């Protein structure tokens, strides 16, 4: 259901964008309509820098450009790192586009645009488009964070009003008709603001995060509507910009709280995941991880298992205590990890048993790692006390096709390890006979 809704929203955005492009292109060929604009076409721009509204416009446009860029970059980074969090990612990207749209609207509706272009009618049309799209993006981004039927309904109403406006532009209706469409748009915005404030009062957690900013935006937006309808001053845009700054800051705080909660849960999940797949004593991966990786590499054609076993661990535990035995296990884990980390993953799969899975490695690489392990054992045992000396039996099995399954490959490596252990025990007995002393 959520996937179908997301597809419908994407289709509606693509449709309204195509309609807007078609409308703008048609007006470019047939002439732009006489839209109500705060800036007359014949105004003198030679002293615009002295105008009170120019600096706030530049400041707000710079603010929206930086903030939207940061939000969109963060959303894109999230899409690469955690693509499964589709709803939060879409909310982040939609909010970033909303902030950018706010900057486009104020720029095209201000005196500043006349310093860069003389296309007043084209800028007025673009200003109307940006303004009509703002609440669509706002309602959608909030709905993605806090799903609500009201936000979904308002989003479709805003889109419908926007589509009607574009159709009216293409048929060149009188100016007062555009004002009716704009008035409907303002009323819908105030309804959304009122609903958010009421719902925030009911939800105390949300009230602390979004209600103050939405309340300020509601007041500034209402004042802006009154000034736009009943005053010739262009200060309405400044008041609406102040309201938008309050709203954007409030929503940024809301997004930061949601992001912090998400990453906190992600870190907690990663911690428990590592706990489930890590051996607490040795720090190596445990048997659960071994079985997981064994299944994941079942189709790997070139695969090698190395099985290692600590000799005489029971004797060490019986004579020197389990603390000494634990020390030997940790030492063995460190030496095995040092020797094999470059070619595969190392695991502790039993009390005194270790394993290495090396995918894509040939016999020379395996033998080189085993020789490295033997040298490390010799260095460790040289001069060590008897209770700290370490002896390992090992065996390995290598396949080049999937004809041998992983269980059989493991059994072959295990048998090779036990053969090595028997040879080591036979060598110890031979060395302990009187004629060899």
N, C-alpha and C positions, 0 to 999 in steps of 0.2 A: 504493500500500500504506500509506504513512504517513498519507495523507488518510483512508483507511478506518479506520485505528487511532484517529486523532484523533476521528473521528465516533463511534466506539464508546465512547471514554472520555467524551466529552461526553454521550452517551446514558445511560451508566451513572451519571454524576453527577446528571443530571436525574432519573433513576429513583429513586436512593437519596434524593435530596432530597424528591421527591414522597412516597416511602414514609415518610420521617421526619416530614413535615408531617402525613400521614394518621395516623400513630401518635400524635403529640402531641395532635392534635385529638380522636382517639378516647379517649385517656386523660383529656382535659379533661372529656369528657362522662360517662365511665363510672368514673372514678377512676384515680389514678396508682398504679402497682405499688409494692410495698415493696422498693425497691432498696437494696442495701448502701450506706450513706452515712457519711461521716466526721463529719457534724454531726447530733446528735440534734435532733428537732423541738422539744423542750421546753427547750432550753438558754437560759440567761439572756444576753441581748445587751447588758445595761446596762454591762458592763465590757469590751466587745470591743476597745476601743482599747488596753487594757492587754495584750491577747494578743500573744504574740511573733510569731505568723504573719501578723498583719494588715498590718504595714508592708511586709514582703517581697511580699505579694500585691498591694498597691497599686502598689508599685514595678514588679513584673513586668507587671502589667496595663497600666500606663502605657507601659512599654517596648515591649510588643507592639503597642499601639495606634499609637504613633509610627512604629515600624519598618514595620509592615504598611501604614500609610497612605503612607509614603514609597515603599515597593516597588510598591504598586498604582498610585500616581501615575506612577512611572517606567515601569511596564509599559504604562499607557495612553498615555503620551507616545510610547513606542516604537511602539505600534500605529499612531499617527497618522503618525509620521515614516518608519518603515521597516517597513511592513506585510508585506514579503516575508520577514522573519525571524520566521516564525510560531512555530517551535519555541522559540526563545529567549524570545519574548514570552510564550508560554504557560507556560514554566518560571518566568518572573519573576512572573506573575500567580498561578500556583499556589502558589509559595513565599510570596507576600504573604498569601494566604488561609490558608495553614498557620500563619503567625505569628499572625494574628488569631485563628484557632481555638485556638491554645495559650492566649491570653489569656482567651478565653471559657471554656475548660475550667477554668483555675485559679480564675477568679472564681466560677463556679457550684459549684466543689468546696470553697470555702473558707468561713471564718466571715464573711467580708465580705459575702456575699450575704444573710446573715440580718439585716444592718443595713438593707438596702434592701427586702427582701421577706420575707414569712412563708410563701411557697409552697415549703416544703422539698422535698416530693416532686417537684414540677414542676422545681425547680432540679436535683435529683438526676438526673432523667431527661435534662435538657439537658446536664448534666455528662457523663453516660455517652455521649451522642451525640457531643459535641465530642471526647471522648477517643478514641472509636472511629474518628473521621474523621481524626484527626491523622496516623497513619502512612500512610493512603491518600494524603493530599496530599504528605507528605514523599517517599514512594516515587515518586510521579508526577513531582514537581519534579526529583528527582535523575535519574530515567530520561530526562527531556527533555533534560538536560544531557549525561548519559553513558548512552546507550541500552544496556539490558541485559535479557536474558530473565528474569533473576532478579528484577529490580525490577518488570517487567511482571507476572510471576507473583504476586509478593507483593502487588502492588496489587489484583489480582483476588481473592486470598485475604482480604485485609483487607475489601474490599467485601462479599464473601460472608459473612464473620463479622458485619459490621455489619448486613446484611440479616437474617440469622438472629436477631440480638439484637432487632431491631425487631419481627419476627414473634413472638418469645417474649414481648415486652412486651404485644403486642396480645391474646395468648391468656392472659395472667396466670398464668405458671408460678411455681413456688416460688422463693424467693430463691436457693437454692443453684445453681439452673440458671443464673442470671445470673452467678454467680461462676465457673462453668465457662466460659462465653463470655468472661468477662473474663480468665481464666487463659490461654485460647487466644490471646487478643489480646496479652497480655504476652509469651508465648513467641514469637509471630510478630515482635514488635518486637525482641526480643533476637536473633532470627535475622537480621533485616535489619541490625542494628548489627554483628553478627559478620561478615556478608558484606561490608559496606562497609569494615570495617577490614582484612579479608584482601585484598580487591581493591585497596585503597589501598596496601598494602605492595608489591603487584606493580607498581603504577603510581606511580613515585616523584614525578611532578609532582602527581598528585592527593593523594599521601600528605602532601605539605607543606601542602596547602590544607584538607583535610577530615578526615584521619585523627585529628589531635589532638582536635578538637572531638567527633568521633564516639566516640572512645575514652572521653573524659570523660563524654559522655552515656550510653554503655554502662554505665560504673561507677555513675553516679548512678541510672540507670534500674533496674539490678539491685538496688541498695540500696533503692530506692523500692518495688519489688515485694516484697522480703522484709519491709519494714516494713508494707506494706499487708496482707499475708497473715497475719503473725504478731504484729502489734502493734496496740493500740488507739489509738496516737498518730496525729495527723493531720500529723505532720512529713514523711510520705512525699511529700506534695505539694510541700513546700519543696525536698526533695532532687531531685525530678523537675524542678522549676522551674530549679534551678541547672544541671541537665544540659541542659535546653532552651535556656537562655541560652548555654551553651558551644556547643551545636549550631547555634543561630541565628547566632551570631557567626561560626562557621566557615563556614556556608553563605553568609553575606553576603560574606565574603572571597572565596569561590569565585565568586559571582555577579559581584562587582566585577572579578575577574580576567577572567571571560568577557566582560563588557561592555567592559572596556578593550581586550581583544584584538579584539572585534568592531569597535569604533570606530576602532581603529588600522588594521584592514584596510579599513574604509570610507573613512578619510581617504586611505589609499594608493590605493584604487581611484579616488576623486575626483581625486586628483593626476594619475594617469595618464590619466584621462578628459579633464581640462583640458589636459593636455599634448598629447593626440591631436587636440583641437579648437581649439587656440590657436596663432596665428602667433607664433613666438618673437621675431621682430624688432619687429613693430609692436604686439604685444599684443592685436590684434583677433582675432576668430574666423577660422579658416582655411578652405580650400576644402572640407575634409571636413565641417566644420560647416555650410558653405553648402549642400552637397549634401543633408545630413541635414535641414536646415530647409526646403529646397526641396521635398523629398518630403513632409515633415510638413504643409506648407501647400498641397499640391496641390489640395485641395478648398475652399480659402478663396475666396469669390466676389470680394471686393474685395481686390486684391493689386497691389502696385507693386514693380518692380525699378528701382533706380538703379545704373547702371554708371559708374564713374569711372576715368580713366587719367591717370597722371602724364606730362606732356609733357617731352620732351627729357631723359629720365633717362639714356639711353645717352650723350648728349653730356656730361652732368655726370660720369658714371663715367669717360669717356675723358679729360676735361680736368682733373678735380679729384680723381679717385680714388673707389674704391667706398665709402670711409668717408663722403665727402660725399653720395654717392648714397643710402646707408643713412639718413643724417640727413634727407634730403628725404622718404624713404618714411615715416620715423617722424613727421615733421612733418605730412605729408599725412594719416596715420592719425589723429593727434590732432585735426586740424581737421575731418575727416569725422565722427569720433565725436562731437565737440562739437556739430556741426550737426544730426546725424540721430539721436542717441541717444534723443530724446524720441518718435520716431515709428517706429523700427524697429531691426533688428540690422545691425551693420556688419561687413564681412568683407574680408580681403585674399585674393583668389582667384588672384593671379598675381604675377609679379615687380613690375610697376608698375600692376597693375589692382586696383581695389577694387569692392565691391558693397554695396548696401543692400537689404534686404528689408523692406518696410513693409506689414503686413497691416491691412486695415480703414481705410486712410488715403485721403482724397480728394485731388484735384488741388491745392486751396489749401494744404493742409499740406505737400505735396511742394515746391511752389514757394516757400513760406516758408522751408523748410529749405535749398533751393538758394540763395536770396538771403542767408541767414545764412552759408552757406559762402563765397559771393563776398565778403562784407564781411570775413570772417575772413582770406581770402586777401589782400585789399587791405591789411589791417592788418599782416599778416606781411611782405609784400613791401616795404612802405614803409620805406625806409632799410636794407634787408637787403643784404648782399653778393651779388654775382652768383651765386656758387656755392651760395647758400642760397635763392635765389628759387624760387618754386613756381608752377607752372601746371598746371591740371587741365582735362581735357576730360570732359564728362559727358553722359549721356542717360538718359532714363527711359521706361518703358512702364507703363501702368495698365490693368487690366481690371476689369470689373464683373460678369462672369459666368465660369463655368468652361468656356465654349465655347473659350476660348483656353487651351491647356495651358501649364505653367510653362516648358517648353523654348522654345516659340514666343514667350512673353512676354520671356524672357531675350534671345532673338535680336533682338527688336524694340528692346529697350533698348540692346543692344550696337551695333546699326546706328545708332541715334540718337547714341550716344557717338562713333562714328567720323565721323559727319556733322559733329558739333561740332568734332572734332579737325581735320577738313579745313578747316572755316571758320576756325578759329584760325590754321592754317598759312597759308591764303590771306591773312588779315588781316596776318600778320607779314611776308609777302612784299611786300604792297602798301605797308606802312609802311616797308619798307627800300628801296623804289625811289627814284631821285634826286629826282623831282619831289615826293616826300612827306617828304623829309628836312628 
